[in-house]
Amino acid sequence: EIVVADSRQLYRLLDIGTDKSNQKELSIVPHHLINIINPDEEFSLARYQVLAYQAIKEIHQRSHLPILVGGSGMYVWSVLEGWGIPRISPDIKFRRSLEEEISKEGSEKLYENLKKIDSLAAQRIDQHNIRRVIRALEVHKNTDASLTRVHNKAPFFNMFIVGLTMDRKALYHKIDLRVDDMIGQGLVIEVEKLINMGYKVNLPAMSGIGYRQIGMYLNDEMSLTAAIQKIKYETHRFVRQQYNWFKLKDKRIKWFDVETEPENEIIMFIEKFFKTNSNLQD
């Protein structure tokens, strides 16, 4: 059973731009933590961790194999490393003060501030992801702790971590084709529908790559061609950022080059892991 670790697939109605599994795939394999909140609902890393652990525990109780899948590094490692996440309520006044600072001086100064007080968080968080930069500063202000350093409770499970990689140029080409396919599937219509339903483009859910750029197009801030190119560029940048979360030198991760190593080789390594860890639950 799949436990989704994608910060955008949590949201209902955001389907094409998040590249969710289709109905056929969802009917074959149970998926958890997908389509669980509306686009205007608040959500936190702490809440995700609780729900993920709950899903994993229940899957084990069914004697099934939980597979944590996704690219949101903060979500993935919070589960795998057992982060002790500060449970603090949103500091609305503090957030607004930072948002005002950004509107006057831009986001670069804010990110530089994060680098000074929490260099590891700054290294891992995309400086263009303003919401997460603000959240990291908010956590530090209220707890004097790092959003990415508190790892004080061991997960209740063993794990085998699989990383998939490929030549960067080939990956960029694959991304560009996927973006074109999303446009063909109706991404513009999806974003327009969301806006017409009352979901504003400045919502955290709508700040994801694809939704933000199409929203700008619909607001006559750029052409569709420019928006599509921006989506591709931002996704390329996101890929580079991912390697800060999932490092090729990380010995905990078994990396596979999907261009040269067949799928059955991945399956073989997983089977070997289970054979050498006979104390694991089925």
C-alpha angles and dihedrals in degrees: 000000000000123000107198117224098185119120093210102042087065088077124086117230093023097104115130097039092049093046093230121188111270125245093265092054092045090052093052099049125027112244124202130198094022123122093004103132138037119249093255097049123109116243133178141198089242092056091047092052092051092049093045093052090047092051093047092049092050092048090052089050088057088052089243130132117254114214115195106210131180149076105251097113096195091053094045097049094041086064100037096044096036097235116204095225117199108246098218127153119240112278097219095181092051092046092051092049090054092046089053089049090053092049090054103036106015129245099282095083091050091052091048088054090053090051090056097050101031112016095172093054090047091051092053101037118078106243089221091058093088095176093060093043089054092046092052090051090046092053092048092049094051100037107016085232135120121252090220105035106060104098104155108139125062118228114248094232143062117241144203112203118207121191123192121206141161142178108306095230092050090047092053089051090050090050092051091052091049092051090051089049091051090053089049091050091056109268091154091053091047093053092044090052091051091051091048088052089059101261105139121221091237093065115114089241091056094048092078121113109279097021094062094049096044088047089056090050092051089050089054092246093126141000122267090247090053091046092053092049090048091052090053093047093047091048091051088052090048089055091054090049091052091066088064088061097037108034121197088222093055103117091202089069123074103212124207126190103222091204095058107021118068124229093247090061090059090050090049092055091049092050090049090052092054093046091054092045100052091158091070121108115258 
